[in-house]
Amino acid sequence: MRTFAAIILGLIGGFVLGIALSSVIGIISLGLFNQPFGIKHLPYITAVVCAFLVPMMDVRSLKKE
């Protein structure tokens, strides 16, 4: 159950991180090149990556204790 909660938390957190990162990339590129750039599916990519990383980091933190 703890792993499932970590996966859900990773999905939600990764999606929010992807939206924020995409916005920052768009703002910086607009300032530098007068045209917004971005990665089209960045929120989905970061959500999947974080869904794998968060449970792995949770297991590591449990083993250290």
All heavy atoms as TSV, in Angstrom:
chain	resi	resn	atom	element	x	y	z
A	1	MET	N	N	0.821	-1.190	0.000
A	1	MET	CA	C	0.000	0.000	0.000
A	1	MET	C	C	0.870	1.261	0.000
A	1	MET	O	O	0.522	2.257	-0.613
A	1	MET	CB	C	-0.918	-0.050	1.228
A	1	MET	CG	C	-1.962	1.001	1.194
A	1	MET	SD	S	-3.080	0.678	-0.169
A	1	MET	CE	C	-4.386	1.745	0.222
A	2	ARG	N	N	1.990	1.169	0.709
A	2	ARG	CA	C	2.895	2.313	0.764
A	2	ARG	C	C	3.495	2.595	-0.615
A	2	ARG	O	O	3.665	3.748	-1.001
A	2	ARG	CB	C	3.981	2.036	1.789
A	2	ARG	CG	C	4.923	3.179	1.989
A	2	ARG	CD	C	5.923	2.842	3.077
A	2	ARG	NE	N	6.912	3.875	3.166
A	2	ARG	CZ	C	7.080	4.646	4.227
A	2	ARG	NH1	N	6.321	4.477	5.285
A	2	ARG	NH2	N	8.007	5.562	4.231
A	3	THR	N	N	3.785	1.540	-1.358
A	3	THR	CA	C	4.340	1.707	-2.702
A	3	THR	C	C	3.318	2.338	-3.636
A	3	THR	O	O	3.662	3.208	-4.439
A	3	THR	CB	C	4.786	0.345	-3.256
A	3	THR	OG1	O	5.723	-0.239	-2.348
A	3	THR	CG2	C	5.430	0.493	-4.612
A	4	PHE	N	N	2.078	1.914	-3.528
A	4	PHE	CA	C	1.021	2.484	-4.358
A	4	PHE	C	C	0.842	3.971	-4.071
A	4	PHE	O	O	0.693	4.778	-4.994
A	4	PHE	CB	C	-0.299	1.739	-4.134
A	4	PHE	CG	C	-1.424	2.254	-4.977
A	4	PHE	CD1	C	-1.442	2.028	-6.341
A	4	PHE	CD2	C	-2.463	2.967	-4.405
A	4	PHE	CE1	C	-2.474	2.510	-7.126
A	4	PHE	CE2	C	-3.502	3.459	-5.174
A	4	PHE	CZ	C	-3.506	3.224	-6.549
A	5	ALA	N	N	0.880	4.345	-2.798
A	5	ALA	CA	C	0.763	5.752	-2.429
A	5	ALA	C	C	1.951	6.555	-2.966
A	5	ALA	O	O	1.790	7.692	-3.419
A	5	ALA	CB	C	0.664	5.889	-0.915
A	6	ALA	N	N	3.138	5.951	-2.939
A	6	ALA	CA	C	4.327	6.629	-3.467
A	6	ALA	C	C	4.213	6.823	-4.981
A	6	ALA	O	O	4.625	7.862	-5.514
A	6	ALA	CB	C	5.581	5.841	-3.119
A	7	ILE	N	N	3.649	5.846	-5.676
A	7	ILE	CA	C	3.477	5.966	-7.131
A	7	ILE	C	C	2.483	7.080	-7.456
A	7	ILE	O	O	2.736	7.912	-8.344
A	7	ILE	CB	C	3.017	4.619	-7.733
A	7	ILE	CG1	C	4.147	3.598	-7.664
A	7	ILE	CG2	C	2.555	4.801	-9.179
A	7	ILE	CD1	C	3.742	2.193	-8.044
A	8	ILE	N	N	1.375	7.116	-6.750
A	8	ILE	CA	C	0.375	8.166	-6.978
A	8	ILE	C	C	0.962	9.538	-6.668
A	8	ILE	O	O	0.780	10.498	-7.425
A	8	ILE	CB	C	-0.894	7.904	-6.146
A	8	ILE	CG1	C	-1.564	6.602	-6.577
A	8	ILE	CG2	C	-1.874	9.061	-6.239
A	8	ILE	CD1	C	-2.007	6.578	-8.032
A	9	LEU	N	N	1.684	9.646	-5.571
A	9	LEU	CA	C	2.333	10.904	-5.208
A	9	LEU	C	C	3.354	11.309	-6.270
A	9	LEU	O	O	3.458	12.486	-6.628
A	9	LEU	CB	C	3.009	10.777	-3.840
A	9	LEU	CG	C	3.681	12.022	-3.310
A	9	LEU	CD1	C	2.629	13.084	-3.008
A	9	LEU	CD2	C	4.478	11.695	-2.069
A	10	GLY	N	N	4.096	10.337	-6.798
A	10	GLY	CA	C	5.058	10.617	-7.858
A	10	GLY	C	C	4.394	11.098	-9.133
A	10	GLY	O	O	4.891	12.006	-9.803
A	11	LEU	N	N	3.263	10.498	-9.488
A	11	LEU	CA	C	2.527	10.922	-10.680
A	11	LEU	C	C	2.033	12.358	-10.559
A	11	LEU	O	O	2.223	13.178	-11.460
A	11	LEU	CB	C	1.342	9.992	-10.948
A	11	LEU	CG	C	1.640	8.657	-11.598
A	11	LEU	CD1	C	0.402	7.776	-11.582
A	11	LEU	CD2	C	2.135	8.858	-13.004
A	12	ILE	N	N	1.420	12.664	-9.434
A	12	ILE	CA	C	0.868	14.009	-9.240
A	12	ILE	C	C	1.987	15.037	-9.138
A	12	ILE	O	O	1.947	16.083	-9.794
A	12	ILE	CB	C	-0.043	14.038	-7.998
A	12	ILE	CG1	C	-1.273	13.161	-8.227
A	12	ILE	CG2	C	-0.453	15.460	-7.657
A	12	ILE	CD1	C	-2.097	12.909	-6.995
A	13	GLY	N	N	2.995	14.736	-8.328
A	13	GLY	CA	C	4.109	15.659	-8.166
A	13	GLY	C	C	4.896	15.854	-9.446
A	13	GLY	O	O	5.318	16.968	-9.778
A	14	GLY	N	N	5.095	14.786	-10.192
A	14	GLY	CA	C	5.820	14.879	-11.460
A	14	GLY	C	C	5.063	15.686	-12.495
A	14	GLY	O	O	5.655	16.433	-13.275
A	15	PHE	N	N	3.744	15.545	-12.501
A	15	PHE	CA	C	2.936	16.321	-13.445
A	15	PHE	C	C	3.017	17.812	-13.137
A	15	PHE	O	O	3.207	18.634	-14.040
A	15	PHE	CB	C	1.481	15.843	-13.414
A	15	PHE	CG	C	0.638	16.424	-14.502
A	15	PHE	CD1	C	0.734	15.948	-15.787
A	15	PHE	CD2	C	-0.260	17.442	-14.231
A	15	PHE	CE1	C	-0.039	16.481	-16.802
A	15	PHE	CE2	C	-1.040	17.983	-15.227
A	15	PHE	CZ	C	-0.929	17.511	-16.526
A	16	VAL	N	N	2.909	18.149	-11.857
A	16	VAL	CA	C	3.007	19.560	-11.450
A	16	VAL	C	C	4.408	20.095	-11.743
A	16	VAL	O	O	4.560	21.219	-12.236
A	16	VAL	CB	C	2.642	19.715	-9.955
A	16	VAL	CG1	C	2.953	21.106	-9.457
A	16	VAL	CG2	C	1.184	19.380	-9.735
A	17	LEU	N	N	5.429	19.288	-11.472
A	17	LEU	CA	C	6.804	19.683	-11.785
A	17	LEU	C	C	6.984	19.912	-13.282
A	17	LEU	O	O	7.637	20.871	-13.701
A	17	LEU	CB	C	7.782	18.616	-11.301
A	17	LEU	CG	C	9.249	18.836	-11.639
A	17	LEU	CD1	C	9.804	19.998	-10.822
A	17	LEU	CD2	C	10.043	17.571	-11.380
A	18	GLY	N	N	6.397	19.059	-14.103
A	18	GLY	CA	C	6.492	19.214	-15.552
A	18	GLY	C	C	5.815	20.476	-16.056
A	18	GLY	O	O	6.331	21.152	-16.953
A	19	ILE	N	N	4.672	20.818	-15.488
A	19	ILE	CA	C	3.982	22.057	-15.871
A	19	ILE	C	C	4.834	23.261	-15.509
A	19	ILE	O	O	5.000	24.191	-16.311
A	19	ILE	CB	C	2.595	22.136	-15.215
A	19	ILE	CG1	C	1.661	21.096	-15.825
A	19	ILE	CG2	C	1.996	23.525	-15.365
A	19	ILE	CD1	C	0.334	20.972	-15.121
A	20	ALA	N	N	5.386	23.254	-14.289
A	20	ALA	CA	C	6.219	24.376	-13.844
A	20	ALA	C	C	7.478	24.487	-14.699
A	20	ALA	O	O	7.864	25.590	-15.113
A	20	ALA	CB	C	6.588	24.202	-12.379
A	21	LEU	N	N	8.118	23.364	-14.982
A	21	LEU	CA	C	9.335	23.373	-15.794
A	21	LEU	C	C	9.044	23.831	-17.216
A	21	LEU	O	O	9.814	24.603	-17.805
A	21	LEU	CB	C	9.950	21.979	-15.799
A	21	LEU	CG	C	11.341	21.824	-16.370
A	21	LEU	CD1	C	12.325	22.706	-15.619
A	21	LEU	CD2	C	11.775	20.378	-16.298
A	22	SER	N	N	7.931	23.415	-17.782
A	22	SER	CA	C	7.546	23.843	-19.118
A	22	SER	C	C	7.288	25.348	-19.162
A	22	SER	O	O	7.667	26.019	-20.131
A	22	SER	CB	C	6.297	23.077	-19.557
A	22	SER	OG	O	5.896	23.462	-20.838
A	23	SER	N	N	6.673	25.863	-18.131
A	23	SER	CA	C	6.418	27.305	-18.063
A	23	SER	C	C	7.718	28.094	-17.962
A	23	SER	O	O	7.881	29.120	-18.621
A	23	SER	CB	C	5.537	27.634	-16.866
A	23	SER	OG	O	4.284	27.033	-17.003
A	24	VAL	N	N	8.642	27.612	-17.150
A	24	VAL	CA	C	9.937	28.290	-17.004
A	24	VAL	C	C	10.709	28.270	-18.320
A	24	VAL	O	O	11.287	29.279	-18.727
A	24	VAL	CB	C	10.755	27.644	-15.865
A	24	VAL	CG1	C	12.193	28.120	-15.876
A	24	VAL	CG2	C	10.118	27.939	-14.529
A	25	ILE	N	N	10.702	27.138	-18.997
A	25	ILE	CA	C	11.375	27.046	-20.300
A	25	ILE	C	C	10.742	28.017	-21.289
A	25	ILE	O	O	11.441	28.699	-22.046
A	25	ILE	CB	C	11.327	25.596	-20.837
A	25	ILE	CG1	C	12.224	24.693	-19.989
A	25	ILE	CG2	C	11.764	25.534	-22.297
A	25	ILE	CD1	C	12.065	23.217	-20.289
A	26	GLY	N	N	9.421	28.105	-21.304
A	26	GLY	CA	C	8.725	29.030	-22.195
A	26	GLY	C	C	9.038	30.484	-21.896
A	26	GLY	O	O	9.258	31.291	-22.804
A	27	ILE	N	N	9.095	30.848	-20.627
A	27	ILE	CA	C	9.393	32.235	-20.245
A	27	ILE	C	C	10.821	32.602	-20.601
A	27	ILE	O	O	11.078	33.687	-21.152
A	27	ILE	CB	C	9.127	32.433	-18.734
A	27	ILE	CG1	C	7.635	32.361	-18.453
A	27	ILE	CG2	C	9.710	33.750	-18.246
A	27	ILE	CD1	C	7.290	32.269	-16.986
A	28	ILE	N	N	11.764	31.716	-20.318
A	28	ILE	CA	C	13.172	32.000	-20.637
A	28	ILE	C	C	13.377	32.100	-22.140
A	28	ILE	O	O	14.052	33.012	-22.621
A	28	ILE	CB	C	14.092	30.932	-20.015
A	28	ILE	CG1	C	14.097	31.085	-18.492
A	28	ILE	CG2	C	15.509	31.033	-20.564
A	28	ILE	CD1	C	14.829	29.988	-17.759
A	29	SER	N	N	12.788	31.190	-22.898
A	29	SER	CA	C	12.963	31.233	-24.349
A	29	SER	C	C	12.278	32.454	-24.962
A	29	SER	O	O	12.750	33.002	-25.951
A	29	SER	CB	C	12.444	29.952	-25.002
A	29	SER	OG	O	11.046	29.851	-24.850
A	30	LEU	N	N	11.177	32.893	-24.375
A	30	LEU	CA	C	10.512	34.101	-24.866
A	30	LEU	C	C	11.396	35.323	-24.637
A	30	LEU	O	O	11.479	36.205	-25.491
A	30	LEU	CB	C	9.156	34.281	-24.174
A	30	LEU	CG	C	8.281	35.415	-24.690
A	30	LEU	CD1	C	7.862	35.160	-26.133
A	30	LEU	CD2	C	7.053	35.566	-23.819
A	31	GLY	N	N	12.068	35.364	-23.503
A	31	GLY	CA	C	12.968	36.477	-23.226
A	31	GLY	C	C	14.210	36.465	-24.097
A	31	GLY	O	O	14.715	37.521	-24.493
A	32	LEU	N	N	14.715	35.284	-24.406
A	32	LEU	CA	C	15.953	35.196	-25.181
A	32	LEU	C	C	15.734	35.268	-26.694
A	32	LEU	O	O	16.514	35.895	-27.411
A	32	LEU	CB	C	16.687	33.889	-24.848
A	32	LEU	CG	C	17.263	33.763	-23.444
A	32	LEU	CD1	C	17.846	32.372	-23.238
A	32	LEU	CD2	C	18.315	34.826	-23.200
A	33	PHE	N	N	14.695	34.612	-27.174
A	33	PHE	CA	C	14.512	34.463	-28.621
A	33	PHE	C	C	13.243	35.110	-29.158
A	33	PHE	O	O	12.947	34.975	-30.346
A	33	PHE	CB	C	14.498	32.977	-28.990
A	33	PHE	CG	C	15.707	32.226	-28.519
A	33	PHE	CD1	C	15.590	31.266	-27.528
A	33	PHE	CD2	C	16.960	32.477	-29.050
A	33	PHE	CE1	C	16.694	30.564	-27.085
A	33	PHE	CE2	C	18.068	31.783	-28.619
A	33	PHE	CZ	C	17.934	30.825	-27.633
A	34	ASN	N	N	12.456	35.770	-28.317
A	34	ASN	CA	C	11.180	36.369	-28.696
A	34	ASN	C	C	10.205	35.366	-29.292
A	34	ASN	O	O	9.349	35.713	-30.100
A	34	ASN	CB	C	11.385	37.539	-29.669
A	34	ASN	CG	C	12.067	38.702	-29.006
A	34	ASN	OD1	O	11.900	38.934	-27.814
A	34	ASN	ND2	N	12.852	39.427	-29.782
A	35	GLN	N	N	10.353	34.113	-28.916
A	35	GLN	CA	C	9.448	33.058	-29.371
A	35	GLN	C	C	9.443	31.967	-28.295
A	35	GLN	O	O	10.508	31.502	-27.891
A	35	GLN	CB	C	9.929	32.472	-30.695
A	35	GLN	CG	C	9.018	31.431	-31.255
A	35	GLN	CD	C	9.502	30.917	-32.605
A	35	GLN	OE1	O	10.574	31.279	-33.061
A	35	GLN	NE2	N	8.715	30.070	-33.213
A	36	PRO	N	N	8.279	31.584	-27.810
A	36	PRO	CA	C	8.259	30.565	-26.753
A	36	PRO	C	C	8.573	29.168	-27.303
A	36	PRO	O	O	8.025	28.749	-28.319
A	36	PRO	CB	C	6.834	30.629	-26.211
A	36	PRO	CG	C	6.025	31.172	-27.330
A	36	PRO	CD	C	6.945	32.091	-28.101
A	37	PHE	N	N	9.491	28.491	-26.640
A	37	PHE	CA	C	9.812	27.102	-26.965
A	37	PHE	C	C	9.333	26.233	-25.823
A	37	PHE	O	O	9.034	26.719	-24.741
A	37	PHE	CB	C	11.319	26.898	-27.132
A	37	PHE	CG	C	11.925	27.669	-28.261
A	37	PHE	CD1	C	13.016	28.499	-28.032
A	37	PHE	CD2	C	11.426	27.582	-29.538
A	37	PHE	CE1	C	13.584	29.212	-29.059
A	37	PHE	CE2	C	11.985	28.300	-30.571
A	37	PHE	CZ	C	13.079	29.109	-30.326
A	38	GLY	N	N	9.297	24.971	-26.046
A	38	GLY	CA	C	8.926	24.057	-24.976
A	38	GLY	C	C	8.906	22.631	-25.470
A	38	GLY	O	O	8.967	22.363	-26.666
A	39	ILE	N	N	8.825	21.720	-24.529
A	39	ILE	CA	C	8.709	20.302	-24.847
A	39	ILE	C	C	7.233	19.959	-24.719
A	39	ILE	O	O	6.615	20.166	-23.665
A	39	ILE	CB	C	9.573	19.463	-23.890
A	39	ILE	CG1	C	11.036	19.896	-24.019
A	39	ILE	CG2	C	9.421	17.982	-24.195
A	39	ILE	CD1	C	11.942	19.272	-22.981
A	40	LYS	N	N	6.661	19.420	-25.782
A	40	LYS	CA	C	5.217	19.279	-25.892
A	40	LYS	C	C	4.597	18.446	-24.770
A	40	LYS	O	O	3.606	18.839	-24.183
A	40	LYS	CB	C	4.875	18.673	-27.249
A	40	LYS	CG	C	3.412	18.702	-27.572
A	40	LYS	CD	C	3.171	18.259	-28.991
A	40	LYS	CE	C	1.737	18.464	-29.376
A	40	LYS	NZ	N	1.488	18.153	-30.764
A	41	HIS	N	N	5.160	17.311	-24.454
A	41	HIS	CA	C	4.562	16.408	-23.474
A	41	HIS	C	C	5.395	16.317	-22.196
A	41	HIS	O	O	5.414	15.272	-21.544
A	41	HIS	CB	C	4.409	15.015	-24.079
A	41	HIS	CG	C	3.545	14.996	-25.291
A	41	HIS	ND1	N	2.187	15.210	-25.241
A	41	HIS	CD2	C	3.837	14.827	-26.596
A	41	HIS	CE1	C	1.682	15.149	-26.459
A	41	HIS	NE2	N	2.670	14.918	-27.302
A	42	LEU	N	N	6.056	17.390	-21.823
A	42	LEU	CA	C	6.933	17.381	-20.649
A	42	LEU	C	C	6.215	17.006	-19.353
A	42	LEU	O	O	6.754	16.217	-18.574
A	42	LEU	CB	C	7.642	18.728	-20.506
A	42	LEU	CG	C	8.697	18.812	-19.411
A	42	LEU	CD1	C	9.822	17.828	-19.688
A	42	LEU	CD2	C	9.240	20.217	-19.315
A	43	PRO	N	N	5.013	17.498	-19.067
A	43	PRO	CA	C	4.354	17.086	-17.814
A	43	PRO	C	C	4.098	15.576	-17.728
A	43	PRO	O	O	4.242	14.980	-16.667
A	43	PRO	CB	C	3.036	17.855	-17.821
A	43	PRO	CG	C	3.299	19.040	-18.654
A	43	PRO	CD	C	4.258	18.584	-19.711
A	44	TYR	N	N	3.758	14.953	-18.837
A	44	TYR	CA	C	3.511	13.513	-18.823
A	44	TYR	C	C	4.808	12.730	-18.651
A	44	TYR	O	O	4.840	11.711	-17.951
A	44	TYR	CB	C	2.802	13.080	-20.114
A	44	TYR	CG	C	1.501	13.808	-20.324
A	44	TYR	CD1	C	1.333	14.696	-21.374
A	44	TYR	CD2	C	0.432	13.630	-19.455
A	44	TYR	CE1	C	0.143	15.373	-21.561
A	44	TYR	CE2	C	-0.763	14.298	-19.623
A	44	TYR	CZ	C	-0.900	15.165	-20.687
A	44	TYR	OH	O	-2.075	15.838	-20.860
A	45	ILE	N	N	5.861	13.205	-19.289
A	45	ILE	CA	C	7.162	12.538	-19.176
A	45	ILE	C	C	7.668	12.612	-17.739
A	45	ILE	O	O	8.111	11.609	-17.169
A	45	ILE	CB	C	8.170	13.156	-20.160
A	45	ILE	CG1	C	7.737	12.880	-21.597
A	45	ILE	CG2	C	9.578	12.620	-19.915
A	45	ILE	CD1	C	8.499	13.680	-22.635
A	46	THR	N	N	7.613	13.791	-17.140
A	46	THR	CA	C	8.090	13.923	-15.765
A	46	THR	C	C	7.205	13.156	-14.787
A	46	THR	O	O	7.702	12.643	-13.777
A	46	THR	CB	C	8.183	15.403	-15.340
A	46	THR	OG1	O	6.923	16.034	-15.519
A	46	THR	CG2	C	9.250	16.128	-16.108
A	47	ALA	N	N	5.920	13.051	-15.070
A	47	ALA	CA	C	5.027	12.271	-14.198
A	47	ALA	C	C	5.429	10.795	-14.208
A	47	ALA	O	O	5.492	10.158	-13.151
A	47	ALA	CB	C	3.579	12.429	-14.636
A	48	VAL	N	N	5.716	10.248	-15.366
A	48	VAL	CA	C	6.114	8.837	-15.460
A	48	VAL	C	C	7.470	8.620	-14.799
A	48	VAL	O	O	7.661	7.646	-14.057
A	48	VAL	CB	C	6.135	8.380	-16.939
A	48	VAL	CG1	C	6.760	7.014	-17.084
A	48	VAL	CG2	C	4.727	8.389	-17.504
A	49	VAL	N	N	8.406	9.526	-15.034
A	49	VAL	CA	C	9.737	9.398	-14.431
A	49	VAL	C	C	9.642	9.456	-12.906
A	49	VAL	O	O	10.244	8.644	-12.196
A	49	VAL	CB	C	10.692	10.483	-14.978
A	49	VAL	CG1	C	11.968	10.541	-14.178
A	49	VAL	CG2	C	10.994	10.233	-16.440
A	50	CYS	N	N	8.880	10.396	-12.392
A	50	CYS	CA	C	8.730	10.522	-10.937
A	50	CYS	C	C	7.953	9.351	-10.348
A	50	CYS	O	O	8.187	8.982	-9.197
A	50	CYS	CB	C	8.048	11.836	-10.585
A	50	CYS	SG	S	9.111	13.262	-10.823
A	51	ALA	N	N	7.044	8.750	-11.114
A	51	ALA	CA	C	6.310	7.585	-10.625
A	51	ALA	C	C	7.249	6.404	-10.417
A	51	ALA	O	O	6.978	5.529	-9.587
A	51	ALA	CB	C	5.201	7.204	-11.599
A	52	PHE	N	N	8.368	6.349	-11.128
A	52	PHE	CA	C	9.370	5.316	-10.901
A	52	PHE	C	C	10.367	5.719	-9.814
A	52	PHE	O	O	10.794	4.892	-9.014
A	52	PHE	CB	C	10.146	5.017	-12.194
A	52	PHE	CG	C	9.367	4.206	-13.178
A	52	PHE	CD1	C	8.929	4.764	-14.356
A	52	PHE	CD2	C	9.067	2.879	-12.926
A	52	PHE	CE1	C	8.207	4.031	-15.270
A	52	PHE	CE2	C	8.344	2.128	-13.829
A	52	PHE	CZ	C	7.907	2.700	-15.014
A	53	LEU	N	N	10.752	6.988	-9.787
A	53	LEU	CA	C	11.798	7.421	-8.869
A	53	LEU	C	C	11.331	7.516	-7.413
A	53	LEU	O	O	12.095	7.168	-6.503
A	53	LEU	CB	C	12.353	8.773	-9.312
A	53	LEU	CG	C	13.192	8.771	-10.580
A	53	LEU	CD1	C	13.668	10.180	-10.899
A	53	LEU	CD2	C	14.374	7.848	-10.429
A	54	VAL	N	N	10.134	8.008	-7.178
A	54	VAL	CA	C	9.673	8.223	-5.801
A	54	VAL	C	C	9.592	6.904	-5.017
A	54	VAL	O	O	10.102	6.841	-3.893
A	54	VAL	CB	C	8.329	8.990	-5.780
A	54	VAL	CG1	C	7.725	8.997	-4.393
A	54	VAL	CG2	C	8.542	10.408	-6.272
A	55	PRO	N	N	9.023	5.821	-5.544
A	55	PRO	CA	C	9.032	4.565	-4.774
A	55	PRO	C	C	10.444	4.016	-4.537
A	55	PRO	O	O	10.725	3.472	-3.469
A	55	PRO	CB	C	8.217	3.595	-5.630
A	55	PRO	CG	C	7.377	4.446	-6.484
A	55	PRO	CD	C	8.168	5.693	-6.731
A	56	MET	N	N	11.326	4.187	-5.510
A	56	MET	CA	C	12.696	3.715	-5.327
A	56	MET	C	C	13.403	4.512	-4.239
A	56	MET	O	O	14.145	3.950	-3.424
A	56	MET	CB	C	13.475	3.783	-6.642
A	56	MET	CG	C	12.993	2.778	-7.645
A	56	MET	SD	S	13.886	2.595	-9.201
A	56	MET	CE	C	14.870	4.000	-9.395
A	57	MET	N	N	13.175	5.813	-4.199
A	57	MET	CA	C	13.774	6.637	-3.153
A	57	MET	C	C	13.172	6.296	-1.790
A	57	MET	O	O	13.868	6.325	-0.777
A	57	MET	CB	C	13.575	8.113	-3.475
A	57	MET	CG	C	14.395	8.575	-4.654
A	57	MET	SD	S	13.985	10.237	-5.236
A	57	MET	CE	C	14.098	11.210	-3.775
A	58	ASP	N	N	11.895	5.947	-1.755
A	58	ASP	CA	C	11.236	5.572	-0.509
A	58	ASP	C	C	11.824	4.277	0.042
A	58	ASP	O	O	12.075	4.162	1.244
A	58	ASP	CB	C	9.731	5.433	-0.750
A	58	ASP	CG	C	8.967	5.173	0.522
A	58	ASP	OD1	O	9.257	5.830	1.530
A	58	ASP	OD2	O	8.069	4.297	0.497
A	59	VAL	N	N	12.055	3.311	-0.810
A	59	VAL	CA	C	12.643	2.037	-0.372
A	59	VAL	C	C	14.053	2.266	0.154
A	59	VAL	O	O	14.440	1.694	1.180
A	59	VAL	CB	C	12.636	1.017	-1.534
A	59	VAL	CG1	C	13.472	-0.201	-1.202
A	59	VAL	CG2	C	11.214	0.618	-1.866
A	60	ARG	N	N	14.821	3.102	-0.512
A	60	ARG	CA	C	16.181	3.408	-0.055
A	60	ARG	C	C	16.171	4.067	1.315
A	60	ARG	O	O	17.011	3.775	2.156
A	60	ARG	CB	C	16.884	4.329	-1.033
A	60	ARG	CG	C	17.560	3.621	-2.129
A	60	ARG	CD	C	18.448	4.587	-2.861
A	60	ARG	NE	N	19.135	3.921	-3.943
A	60	ARG	CZ	C	19.890	4.528	-4.805
A	60	ARG	NH1	N	20.068	5.824	-4.736
A	60	ARG	NH2	N	20.491	3.856	-5.751
A	61	SER	N	N	15.231	4.985	1.525
A	61	SER	CA	C	15.184	5.671	2.818
A	61	SER	C	C	14.773	4.726	3.942
A	61	SER	O	O	15.180	4.879	5.082
A	61	SER	CB	C	14.248	6.873	2.763
A	61	SER	OG	O	12.910	6.451	2.647
A	62	LEU	N	N	13.952	3.730	3.624
A	62	LEU	CA	C	13.565	2.751	4.639
A	62	LEU	C	C	14.723	1.828	4.994
A	62	LEU	O	O	14.863	1.397	6.136
A	62	LEU	CB	C	12.373	1.915	4.155
A	62	LEU	CG	C	11.016	2.616	4.131
A	62	LEU	CD1	C	9.967	1.698	3.541
A	62	LEU	CD2	C	10.623	3.042	5.521
A	63	LYS	N	N	15.566	1.488	4.010
A	63	LYS	CA	C	16.698	0.606	4.265
A	63	LYS	C	C	17.781	1.296	5.102
A	63	LYS	O	O	18.488	0.640	5.843
A	63	LYS	CB	C	17.309	0.136	2.946
A	63	LYS	CG	C	16.457	-0.882	2.230
A	63	LYS	CD	C	17.125	-1.372	0.977
A	63	LYS	CE	C	16.271	-2.396	0.262
A	63	LYS	NZ	N	16.875	-2.869	-0.971
A	64	LYS	N	N	17.909	2.614	4.986
A	64	LYS	CA	C	18.919	3.337	5.756
A	64	LYS	C	C	18.584	3.362	7.238
A	64	LYS	O	O	19.453	3.429	8.072
A	64	LYS	CB	C	19.063	4.776	5.244
A	64	LYS	CG	C	19.847	4.871	3.982
A	64	LYS	CD	C	20.084	6.315	3.631
A	64	LYS	CE	C	20.920	6.423	2.376
A	64	LYS	NZ	N	21.164	7.824	2.021
A	65	GLU	N	N	17.321	3.347	7.575
A	65	GLU	CA	C	16.905	3.463	8.983
A	65	GLU	C	C	17.070	2.204	9.735
A	65	GLU	O	O	17.371	1.233	9.684
A	65	GLU	CB	C	15.437	3.892	9.069
A	65	GLU	CG	C	15.228	5.258	8.537
A	65	GLU	CD	C	13.751	5.637	8.522
A	65	GLU	OE1	O	12.903	4.820	8.875
A	65	GLU	OE2	O	13.458	6.762	8.140
